[in-house]
């Protein structure tokens, strides 16, 4: 299929973008927010959106529920305003809110209640499965998109906005990270076509690799080594899990974003159908990341624990001690996989 055809925007997405555009009137102050512990898609989509909205004469600024990750600070540049430290007060200065890379208002953490009460228009740009409490019903949402960055790319295309080099760099970071470096099953021909367009717009792929994957502080590698020592495997059910104890980040002088990708080491073990990563946050809460291979739907599994996400990548925040949560989730995983036995051809 010609690249031009791959880049064509569906009628459904065009209609959603047109609906969003009705609220994007010049002069409006627009707050942009994403989920707690923003990842590459959240940061890349947000900084790209900020620059695109500025082209339309709006006044965008970012208000995230948690601090901007150091590894993605280069995406902010000098022109994107980050008011995350101002918290809810910054949201109250906005005439419009756009929540991106999120389908559930609870994923806004400490900003969730303020967002629920804001008496302003709220828009959503996202590629996750629908939740019970979306931030708004004015959405550009499509679970077939490889990343929220793909939808922002279409937003720019449909509205005829300029794909500057900084915007292209942000969108490339979004797509690169959410596809696992173009390795995960959400990597589509269209995803590669968009990546090609971003390279043509000035993205240097080697520079992006270096900034995102090859600039690790030594503490990140030390933390990884400590985490891998906890590797446990249930070969009968195809479950692999890794754990990080409370205080580990502080001991190694790293940030939460330095945990990105650790769960993939569990998923990479031969025979794994379901990989789990347990992070003890302290204060009686454990964050669990779920990853799958084959036909295992971890979004459905994560919903048992109040979480969710994608069919092959999901998460949940579960109350309890690390040992108790780990025992409970692993036991539930064994039961869940027993309901969906592995196809004989894959054993």
TALINJO-V129217 format. One record per run of one state. SS is the DSSP state (H for helix, E for strand, L for the rest). FROM is the first residue (numbers start at 1). LEN is the number of residues. Records with the same first field share a line. If there is no record, write none. Layout:
SS = FROM-LEN / FROM-LEN
//
This chain:
L = 1-2 / 7-4 / 22-7 / 34-6 / 56-3 / 63-7 / 76-6 / 83-1 / 87-1 / 92-4 / 101-4 / 118-3 / 127-11 / 142-6 / 159-6 / 179-10 / 201-4 / 214-4 / 229-3 / 235-4 / 245-3 / 253-3 / 260-2 / 268-6 / 283-2 / 293-5 / 306-2 / 310-3 / 320-2 / 340-4 / 347-1
H = 3-4 / 11-11 / 40-16 / 70-6 / 84-3 / 88-4 / 105-13 / 148-11 / 165-14 / 189-12 / 205-9 / 218-11 / 248-5 / 256-4 / 262-6 / 298-8 / 322-18 / 344-3
E = 29-5 / 59-4 / 82-1 / 96-5 / 121-6 / 138-4 / 232-3 / 239-6 / 274-9 / 285-8 / 308-2 / 313-7
//
